[in-house]
Amino acid sequence: EAEPRRSALLFIDSLKIGGAERVTLQWAEWLSDGGWSVTLLTSKSPTHDFYPVPAGLRRVQEPALPGWLDRAWFWPFKLLRLRMLLQREQPALLIGMTTLPSIKLALASIGLSSRLVLSERNYPPARPLAWRWRLLRRLAYPRAHLHLVQTQGIAQWLHQRGLARRTAVLPNAIVWPIPRLDPQRNPQASVPPGQKLVLAVGTKLHQKGFDRLVAAFAALQTDFPDWSLVILGIDDVPYRGVNQAARLRTLMGSQSSRLILPGKVGNVADWYEASALFALSSRFEGYPNVLLEAMASGLPCLAVDCPTGPSDLIDPGLNGWLVSERVASIDMAQPLRLAMEDVAAREAFASRAQAVRQINAPETLRPVFLDLMESL
């Protein structure tokens, strides 16, 4: 008789565009290929998806309360419904992705036999929680059999606060060539002829520091008339009530035509190829997928040394530029100027950056991940 497949359940809020969502799908595929029966659980419905669910993975939605009950003070009832789902599914392995799903999964699984893995996907103190979530995290996180994080800095923070019994560090993998999704937008159709591009990618203006990047580029635009700044992921659809695109155009000033905002695109690889420089201006990260992808694409990269991730990828002066957070918080214009002026350094860094294709290859990281899951 064939041995029954072990079951794993991964829980995340949604499959919207983002690094945590991509890693969730990648881990789910690795488990499936490793002989596990895999269920993807999301809080939000498939209408929020950006990424397609790979074949062979089962998808379910977190049980919702009726509209009139869906209020903060009825949250324990929602947790109870999640627990009932876990009791029905009886997965051998539970994986919580990002903070709030991890807290909910840890609390809903109390007393169950499932092994519990939690995974922060950003540097936790950079995104302060409301007091009630901090209290629940204090109760929930020590329950995990393993905290699987992207950098040593995140692991250290969890240990120092007594939130983790056991941690392991697993950097993100780079899938090469970079997958192509919809929508696809042609860089040549959006960029004026003859313009060199500074490229940035992300959907959250504040976290990604796009305000300071745009301010720096605006200060340099008269000295570099043959350069434009492209930010993928930002559009005129309000994010938490703010029109991020309008705010950035205001920061850019009179030359706002040289700030190009194509919105969300699925052919990011074409934009890496069309660009002359990649800029990561983030205030905080976990382990930035876009920086990893840009380096793999042979694009010279300038990154702020924010907590955490960029310093794990960039060796300053060897394969890119690393800007201190203190400098970036005051004025990014000078380091950006140096990167735009130094053609020889851009060529050298671009060539060396591609080593991440081997270091972060799925073939390297997948066995480490599966061994960790087996160890539970």
Secondary structure by P-SEA (a helix, b strand, c coil): ccccbbbbbbbcccccccaaaaaaaaaaaaaaaaccbbbbbbccccccccccccccbbbbcccccccccccccaaaaaaaaaaaaaaaacccbbbbcccaaaaaaaaaaccccbbbbbbbccccccccccaaaaaaaaaccccccccccccaaaaaaaaaaccccbbbbbccccccccccccccccccccccccbbbbccccccccccaaaaaaaaaaacccccccbbbbbcccccccccccaaaaaaaaaaccccccccccccccaaaaaaaaccbbbbbcccccccaaaaaaaaabbbbbbcccccccccccccccccccccaaaaaccaaaaaaaaaacaaaaaaaaaaaccccccccccccaaaaaaaaaac
